[in-house]
Amino acid sequence: MAECTDPPLDINVSLPADSPPLDFLSFLEPFQDSPSLVDSLVPGADADPVRHMSFGPEQPDTDVSGLSFSQLLEDENDDIEEIIRKADPGLGPWNFTLPDEDSFNLRTPSISDNPPLPPESPEMLVLRFDKLTCGILSVKDGALENPWRTLIWPLAKDTPALRHAIFALTAFHSSKQNPHLRVQGVKYMRQSITGLVGQIQNMRADAALATSLALAFADTWDQHTRTCIQHLRGAKALMCQVIAAGMQGGVSDEELDRIRFLYNTWSYMDVIARLTSLDECGPQSWDSSIFDLPSDTVHDIDPLMGCATTLYPLMSRVAKLIQHVRKSSSNTVSVVAQAMELKALVEQWEPPHWFEPPDDPNSEVQHSIQVAHAYRWATLLYLHQAVPEIPSEPADELAKRVLILLATVPYTSRTTIIQMFPLLAAGSEVDTDDDRKWVLDRWTTIQSRLMLGGVDRCLEVLKEVWERRDAMNARRERQMAVSRRAESFSSGDGQKMSSSLPADFRKHSLNGSHKGPTGGRPGQPVSRIARRGSALASLENIEFERTVRGKLHWVNVMAEWGWEGGFDNY
């Protein structure tokens, strides 16, 4: 059994005494082929009859044929994301109608045959969650391969706190289009937190963990809150209990899949949060060996980590070291040694050899592999900017590697949802108009797919970094021009003054001393001096202001603006 060294929470999740470990999942019905999420919203609703509803803006004068929610889930060609974005704002809210009298047991005498539903209604939020929000929480979004549908939503049917967290998540996701939904998102978030605090003693551990993670996502998607780390700390304590229960054995494949998904989601969010924030969740204190897979296994692409699942433990160590560097004024020998060790490990990392191809036509294995390598080089770039004492390629060369990898991934790929960190880290280093245009185009693609305020904030940070660096370069060029003019003036006067001096005296005095061309000690081999000079150059190829302690680095712009954790979501 895993040993958990975390201090006990004020509120503890307890499993029923008469339940075997993780038997708390057995009472849920299996997630059938593309069932209606709305059908499971209200307990007691009959899931067998097909629920007919029209989909789209309300058009009272048009006879709209019925369409089942299950058919909507199965329709791979129905690109709802594009329909939503391109819809005419004048057509009103995105509604569906319920011609069936007893649909969802919501029939009342005042409801007409085709009643419009407000966007904040549970039914509409469920629909948005399924057709929009699930798609930005996973790089693979086939009908049966998105864990938010297949593993998490079934828990929400009997867990109000989780259901409200999902509603909050969905409302915040749609609030950029409909600002009114932010108010509803805050309301549902409060209800979820209240329910979690009040019912956690009786909640299943995995449901409580899923609720905490959904709240952490919702928090980062709301531009006005910054408590993601608190939710991750709570989720960490719950994760410890879930893994401990799983280590006792008797876990079904479905249950293990759910635990692995929750563990990977927490790990992803923890690493991404610490890449920008100085807050910490504390050390990992559990045995995750139940998730280990043989090297020759065919792996599944992780919804958020893609093909980089085995890279994230290294990224976690790098992020922790960079947090330490940002809190100190200089790098100790120990820090340099740790950075050198981590650099070697990240450089040697390779993704597993075999992956199961996703069903989603917009997500290919090669896309996720390219993005994984982009994360690897972006991590090396970030480490170099934190500990410039370690030998490294110049920052602009590392950035170029990242951008080339991202450029090989088409903008239509669903993996664009997880490209924010490498794009910001590498994009900050480009200085040519052509490269900056490509970076901005890729940000536009991410904005159109995610529709989150955090993407807009990161783009503002990127533009601020460019503006500061351009201003610094302009000042430097002006200073160099003034210096050249001064040197030219001084050189002219010096030549006039030295023209009457002996040739040997002029040779010694104008050069400062009588040295050979290498500036080394007499008799020292030129090749040895050249090697020494190139080694020193590799340690000094980055300016202080461009390091993580400098004002020209994106992480410090975030800190100055109070936007640390700017891409906690991605």
C-alpha positions in Angstrom: 0.0 0.0 0.0 1.3 3.5 -0.9 2.5 5.6 2.0 1.1 9.1 2.1 3.0 11.6 4.2 0.8 14.6 3.6 -0.7 16.2 6.6 -4.4 15.2 7.1 -7.0 17.4 5.6 -9.6 19.1 7.7 -12.2 17.1 5.7 -11.4 13.5 4.8 -12.8 11.2 2.1 -13.9 8.0 3.6 -14.9 4.9 1.8 -17.9 2.9 3.1 -16.8 0.2 5.5 -18.8 -2.5 3.6 -17.3 -1.6 0.2 -14.1 -3.2 -1.2 -11.4 -0.9 -2.5 -12.7 1.1 -5.5 -16.0 -0.8 -5.6 -17.5 2.6 -5.5 -17.5 2.6 -9.4 -19.5 -0.6 -9.8 -23.0 0.9 -9.3 -22.6 3.1 -12.4 -24.1 1.8 -15.6 -21.5 1.3 -18.4 -21.2 4.2 -20.8 -23.1 2.9 -23.8 -22.3 3.8 -27.4 -22.7 7.6 -27.5 -25.6 7.9 -25.0 -27.2 11.2 -24.2 -25.4 13.1 -21.5 -28.6 15.0 -20.9 -30.6 11.8 -20.4 -28.4 11.0 -17.4 -28.7 14.4 -15.9 -31.9 13.8 -14.0 -32.0 10.6 -11.9 -34.9 8.4 -12.8 -35.1 9.6 -16.4 -35.7 6.8 -18.8 -32.6 6.5 -21.0 -34.0 4.1 -23.4 -36.5 6.2 -25.4 -34.9 8.4 -28.0 -35.2 12.0 -27.1 -36.1 14.1 -30.1 -35.0 17.7 -30.2 -34.2 20.3 -32.7 -30.7 21.8 -32.7 -29.8 25.4 -33.5 -31.1 28.9 -33.2 -34.8 29.2 -32.4 -36.9 29.5 -35.6 -40.6 29.4 -34.6 -41.9 29.6 -38.2 -39.9 26.7 -39.4 -40.8 23.0 -39.1 -37.6 21.5 -37.8 -37.3 17.8 -37.9 -36.3 16.0 -34.7 -32.8 14.8 -34.1 -31.7 12.6 -31.3 -28.9 13.6 -28.9 -27.3 10.2 -29.5 -27.2 11.0 -33.2 -25.6 14.3 -32.5 -22.9 12.5 -30.5 -22.2 10.0 -33.3 -22.2 12.6 -36.1 -18.4 13.0 -36.7 -19.1 15.4 -39.6 -21.1 17.9 -37.5 -18.5 20.5 -36.6 -20.4 22.2 -33.9 -17.4 24.4 -33.0 -17.5 26.0 -36.4 -21.3 26.4 -36.3 -21.1 28.2 -33.0 -18.2 30.5 -34.1 -19.8 31.5 -37.4 -23.3 31.8 -36.2 -25.1 35.1 -36.7 -25.2 36.9 -33.3 -28.6 38.2 -34.3 -30.1 34.8 -34.3 -30.2 34.7 -30.6 -28.9 32.1 -28.1 -27.9 28.5 -29.0 -31.1 26.7 -28.1 -32.7 23.3 -28.5 -36.3 22.3 -28.1 -38.1 19.4 -26.4 -41.2 18.4 -28.3 -41.6 15.3 -26.2 -43.9 15.9 -23.3 -42.0 14.0 -20.6 -38.5 14.7 -21.8 -36.2 15.0 -18.7 -39.4 15.1 -16.6 -39.4 18.9 -17.1 -42.9 19.1 -18.5 -45.1 21.8 -16.9 -48.4 23.3 -18.0 -46.6 26.5 -19.0 -44.0 24.9 -21.3 -45.0 25.1 -25.0 -44.4 22.5 -27.6 -41.1 24.2 -28.7 -39.8 26.1 -25.7 -36.4 27.9 -26.0 -34.0 27.0 -23.3 -31.6 29.7 -21.9 -27.9 29.1 -22.4 -27.4 28.8 -18.6 -29.9 25.9 -18.2 -28.5 22.6 -17.2 -29.6 21.0 -20.5 -27.8 23.6 -22.6 -24.7 23.4 -20.4 -24.6 19.7 -20.8 -24.9 20.1 -24.6 -22.1 22.6 -24.7 -20.0 20.5 -22.5 -20.4 17.5 -24.8 -20.0 19.4 -28.2 -17.5 22.2 -27.2 -15.8 21.9 -23.8 -14.9 18.2 -24.0 -13.1 19.0 -27.3 -10.6 21.4 -25.7 -9.9 19.0 -22.8 -8.4 16.3 -24.9 -6.2 16.0 -28.0 -8.4 13.1 -29.1 -12.2 13.6 -29.3 -13.7 10.6 -31.0 -17.1 9.6 -29.7 -15.8 7.0 -27.3 -12.2 8.1 -26.6 -12.6 11.3 -24.7 -12.3 10.4 -20.9 -14.3 13.4 -19.9 -17.3 11.8 -21.6 -16.6 8.2 -20.9 -15.0 8.2 -17.5 -15.9 11.5 -15.7 -19.4 12.4 -16.8 -21.0 9.1 -15.6 -19.8 10.0 -12.1 -21.5 13.4 -12.3 -24.9 11.8 -12.6 -24.9 10.9 -8.9 -22.4 13.5 -7.7 -23.9 17.0 -7.6 -20.6 18.7 -6.7 -18.9 17.2 -9.8 -21.9 18.0 -11.9 -21.9 21.7 -10.8 -18.1 21.8 -11.3 -18.6 20.7 -14.9 -21.4 23.3 -15.4 -19.0 25.9 -14.1 -16.3 24.7 -16.4 -18.6 24.9 -19.4 -20.1 28.3 -18.5 -16.6 29.8 -18.2 -15.6 28.3 -21.5 -18.6 29.9 -23.2 -18.4 33.3 -21.3 -16.2 34.9 -23.9 -19.1 34.6 -26.4 -21.8 35.2 -23.8 -20.5 37.3 -20.8 -23.7 36.5 -18.9 -22.5 32.9 -18.5 -19.6 34.0 -16.3 -22.1 34.9 -13.6 -23.6 31.5 -13.9 -20.1 29.9 -13.9 -19.4 31.6 -10.6 -22.7 30.5 -9.2 -22.1 26.8 -10.2 -18.5 27.0 -8.9 -19.7 28.1 -5.5 -22.4 25.4 -5.4 -19.7 22.8 -6.3 -17.3 24.0 -3.6 -20.1 24.1 -1.0 -21.2 20.6 -2.0 -17.6 19.3 -1.9 -17.0 20.6 1.6 -20.4 19.4 2.9 -20.5 16.0 1.3 -16.9 15.0 1.0 -17.1 12.6 4.0 -19.6 10.5 2.0 -18.2 11.0 -1.5 -16.4 8.4 -3.5 -12.7 9.3 -3.6 -12.5 9.3 -7.4 -15.5 11.5 -7.7 -14.1 14.0 -5.2 -10.8 14.0 -7.1 -12.5 14.6 -10.4 -14.5 17.5 -8.8 -11.3 19.1 -7.5 -9.6 18.9 -11.0 -12.7 20.3 -12.7 -12.7 23.2 -10.3 -9.0 23.8 -10.9 -9.7 24.0 -14.7 -12.7 26.2 -14.1 -10.6 28.5 -11.9 -8.0 29.0 -14.6 -10.6 29.6 -17.2 -12.2 32.4 -15.2 -10.1 35.5 -15.7 -11.0 36.9 -12.3 -9.8 34.1 -10.0 -6.4 32.8 -9.1 -6.8 29.8 -6.7 -5.9 27.0 -9.1 -3.0 25.9 -6.8 -5.4 25.5 -3.9 -7.6 23.1 -5.9 -4.5 21.2 -7.0 -3.3 20.8 -3.4 -6.7 19.4 -2.4 -6.6 17.1 -5.5 -3.1 16.0 -4.5 -4.4 14.8 -1.1 -7.3 13.0 -2.7 -5.0 11.4 -5.3 -3.0 9.9 -2.5 -6.1 8.2 -1.2 -7.3 7.0 -4.6 -3.9 5.5 -5.5 -3.6 3.9 -2.0 -6.9 2.2 -2.6 -5.9 1.1 -6.0 -2.7 -0.5 -4.6 -4.8 -2.8 -2.5 -5.8 -4.7 -5.7 -9.1 -5.8 -7.1 -9.3 -2.9 -9.5 -11.1 -3.5 -12.8 -9.7 -2.2 -16.1 -12.2 0.6 -16.3 -11.5 1.7 -12.7 -7.7 1.6 -13.4 -8.3 3.7 -16.6 -10.2 6.3 -14.6 -7.5 6.4 -11.9 -4.7 6.7 -14.5 -6.6 9.5 -16.3 -7.1 11.4 -13.1 -3.5 10.9 -12.1 -2.2 12.1 -15.5 -4.5 15.1 -15.5 -3.3 16.2 -12.0 0.3 15.7 -13.1 -0.2 17.8 -16.2 -1.9 20.6 -14.4 0.7 20.6 -11.6 3.6 20.9 -14.0 2.0 23.5 -16.2 1.1 25.6 -13.1 4.6 25.5 -11.7 6.2 26.5 -15.0 4.8 30.0 -14.3 3.8 30.2 -10.7 6.1 30.3 -7.6 3.5 28.4 -5.5 4.1 24.8 -4.9 1.9 21.8 -4.3 4.6 20.0 -2.2 6.5 16.8 -3.0 4.8 13.8 -4.5 4.3 11.2 -1.8 2.7 8.2 -3.4 3.7 5.1 -5.3 2.6 5.4 -8.9 3.9 2.0 -10.0 0.4 0.8 -10.8 0.5 3.0 -13.8 3.8 1.6 -15.2 3.6 -0.1 -18.5 6.1 -2.4 -20.2 8.4 -0.7 -22.7 6.9 -2.8 -25.6 3.3 -1.9 -24.8 1.2 -0.1 -27.3 0.4 3.2 -25.5 -2.6 5.4 -25.6 -2.1 9.0 -26.4 -2.9 10.9 -23.2 -5.7 13.5 -23.5 -3.4 16.4 -22.4 0.2 15.1 -22.3 -0.1 13.5 -25.7 3.0 11.3 -26.4 5.0 13.1 -23.6 3.6 11.3 -20.6 7.1 10.0 -19.7 8.6 13.5 -20.2 6.4 15.2 -17.6 8.2 13.8 -14.5 11.4 15.4 -15.9 9.5 18.6 -16.6 8.3 18.6 -13.1 11.8 18.5 -11.7 12.9 21.2 -14.1 9.9 23.4 -13.0 10.8 22.9 -9.4 14.4 23.9 -10.0 13.4 27.0 -11.9 11.0 28.0 -9.0 14.0 27.8 -6.7 16.1 29.9 -9.1 13.5 32.6 -9.4 13.4 32.9 -5.6 17.1 33.4 -5.3 19.5 36.1 -6.5 22.2 33.8 -7.9 22.8 30.2 -8.8 24.8 28.0 -6.4 27.2 25.3 -7.5 24.5 22.8 -6.4 21.9 24.4 -8.7 24.3 24.3 -11.6 25.0 20.6 -11.0 21.3 19.8 -10.8 20.6 21.7 -14.0 23.4 19.8 -15.8 21.9 16.5 -14.7 18.4 17.4 -15.7 19.7 18.8 -19.1 21.3 15.4 -19.9 18.1 13.5 -18.9 15.8 15.7 -21.0 18.2 15.6 -24.0 18.2 11.7 -23.8 14.4 11.5 -23.5 12.5 9.7 -26.3 8.8 8.9 -26.5 7.6 5.3 -26.5 7.8 3.5 -29.8 4.2 2.4 -30.2 0.9 4.3 -29.9 -2.7 3.5 -30.6 -3.9 5.8 -33.4 -6.8 8.0 -32.3 -10.3 7.7 -33.9 -10.4 11.5 -34.1 -9.5 12.4 -37.7 -8.0 15.7 -36.5 -5.5 14.0 -34.2 -2.7 11.9 -35.6 0.1 10.1 -33.6 2.8 12.0 -35.5 1.2 15.3 -34.4 1.5 14.4 -30.8 5.1 13.1 -31.2 6.1 16.4 -32.8 4.5 18.4 -30.0 6.2 16.2 -27.4 9.6 17.0 -28.9 8.6 20.7 -29.0 7.9 20.4 -25.2 11.3 18.8 -24.7 13.2 21.6 -26.5 11.1 24.3 -24.8 12.0 22.7 -21.5 15.7 22.9 -22.4 15.3 26.5 -23.5 13.6 27.4 -20.2 16.3 25.6 -18.2 19.1 27.4 -20.1 17.4 30.8 -19.3 17.3 29.8 -15.6 20.8 28.4 -15.3 22.9 30.0 -18.1 26.0 28.6 -16.5 25.4 25.2 -18.1 26.8 24.8 -21.7 24.0 25.1 -24.2 23.0 26.1 -27.6 22.0 29.8 -27.8 18.5 30.6 -26.8 17.5 31.6 -30.4 18.7 28.3 -31.7 16.7 26.3 -29.1 13.7 28.4 -29.9 14.1 27.7 -33.6 14.0 24.0 -32.9 10.8 24.4 -31.0 9.1 26.5 -33.7 10.1 24.2 -36.5 8.5 21.2 -34.7 5.3 23.2 -34.1 5.3 24.3 -37.7 5.3 20.7 -38.9 1.9 20.2 -37.1 -1.0 21.5 -39.2 -3.2 24.2 -37.8 -6.2 21.8 -38.1 -4.7 19.4 -35.7 -6.4 19.1 -32.3 -3.0 19.1 -30.7 -3.0 22.9 -31.0 -4.9 23.0 -27.7 -1.7 22.0 -25.8 0.9 24.2 -27.7 0.7 27.3 -25.6 3.8 26.7 -23.4 6.3 25.9 -26.2 4.8 28.6 -28.4 5.2 31.3 -25.7 8.7 30.1 -24.6 10.0 29.9 -28.2 8.0 32.7 -29.7 9.4 35.2 -27.3 12.9 34.7 -28.8 12.0 35.5 -32.4 12.9 38.9 -33.8 12.2 38.7 -37.6 8.9 39.9 -39.0 8.3 36.7 -40.9 8.8 34.5 -37.9 6.7 36.7 -35.7 3.9 36.6 -38.2 3.8 32.8 -38.1 3.8 32.8 -34.3 0.9 35.2 -34.3 -1.0 33.1 -36.8 -0.6 30.0 -34.6 -1.8 32.0 -31.6 -4.9 33.0 -33.7 -5.5 29.3 -34.4 -5.3 28.4 -30.7 -7.6 31.3 -29.8 -10.2 30.2 -32.3 -10.2 26.6 -31.0 -9.9 27.2 -27.2 -12.0 30.4 -26.9 -10.4 31.1 -23.5 -9.3 34.4 -21.9 -6.0 32.8 -20.8 -4.9 32.6 -24.5 -5.6 36.3 -24.9 -3.5 37.1 -21.8 -0.6 35.0 -23.0 -0.7 36.7 -26.4 -0.5 40.1 -24.6 2.5 38.9 -22.6 4.2 37.8 -25.8 3.7 41.1 -27.5 4.9 42.9 -24.4 8.1 40.8 -24.5 8.7 41.7 -28.1 8.0 45.4 -27.4 10.5 45.5 -24.5 13.2 43.6 -26.5 12.7 45.8 -29.5 13.0 48.9 -27.3 16.2 47.5 -25.7 17.7 46.8 -29.1 16.8 50.2 -30.4 18.5 51.9 -27.4 21.6 49.7 -27.9 21.9 50.6 -31.5 21.6 54.3 -30.7 24.3 53.9 -28.0 26.6 52.0 -30.4 26.1 54.7 -33.1 27.1 57.4 -30.6 30.1 55.2 -29.5 31.3 54.7 -33.1 31.2 58.4 -33.7 33.1 59.1 -30.5 35.7 56.4 -31.4 36.1 57.8 -34.9 36.7 61.3 -33.5 39.2 60.0 -30.9 41.0 57.8 -33.5 41.5 60.8 -35.8 43.1 62.9 -33.1 45.2 60.0 -32.0 46.6 59.4 -35.4 47.6 63.1 -35.6 49.3 63.0 -32.2 51.1 59.7 -32.9 52.4 60.6 -36.4 55.6 62.2 -34.9 56.3 59.3 -32.6 58.8 56.4 -33.4 57.2 53.5 -35.2 58.0 50.9 -32.5 56.6 53.2 -29.7 53.4 53.6 -31.7 53.1 49.9 -32.3 53.3 49.1 -28.5 51.3 52.0 -27.1 48.3 51.9 -29.5 47.8 48.2 -29.1 48.0 48.4 -25.3 50.8 45.9 -25.1 53.0 43.8 -27.4 51.0 40.6 -27.6 50.4 38.0 -30.2 47.2 37.8 -32.2 45.5 35.3 -29.7 46.1 37.4 -26.6 47.4 34.3 -24.8 50.6 33.5 -23.0 53.7 33.2 -25.1 54.2 29.7 -26.4 50.5 28.6 -25.7 49.1 26.6 -28.7 46.5 28.5 -30.7 44.1 25.5 -30.9 44.0 25.2 -27.1 43.2 28.8 -26.7 40.4 28.6 -29.3 38.9 25.6 -27.5 39.0 27.4 -24.2 37.4 30.5 -25.8 34.5 28.6 -27.4 33.8 26.8 -24.1 33.6 30.2 -22.3 31.4 31.6 -25.0 28.8 28.8 -24.5 28.5 29.8 -20.9 28.0 33.5 -21.7 25.6 33.5 -24.7 22.6 34.9 -22.9 22.0 38.4 -21.4 20.9 38.7 -17.8 17.7 40.5 -18.8 16.7 37.6 -21.0 17.0 35.1 -18.1 14.2 34.1 -15.8 15.4 36.9 -13.4 15.3 39.6 -16.1 12.7 42.0 -17.2 12.8 40.9 -20.8 11.6 37.3 -20.0 8.0 36.3 -20.4 7.7 34.8 -16.9 8.6 38.1 -15.3 6.1 40.0 -17.5 3.5 37.6 -16.1 4.7 38.2 -12.6 4.7 42.0 -13.0 1.1 41.9 -14.3 -0.1 39.5 -11.7 -0.8 36.9 -14.4 1.4 34.1 -13.0 -0.2 30.8 -14.0 -1.3 32.5 -17.3 -1.6 29.1 -19.1 -2.4 26.9 -16.1 -5.0 25.5 -18.3 -2.6 24.7 -21.1 
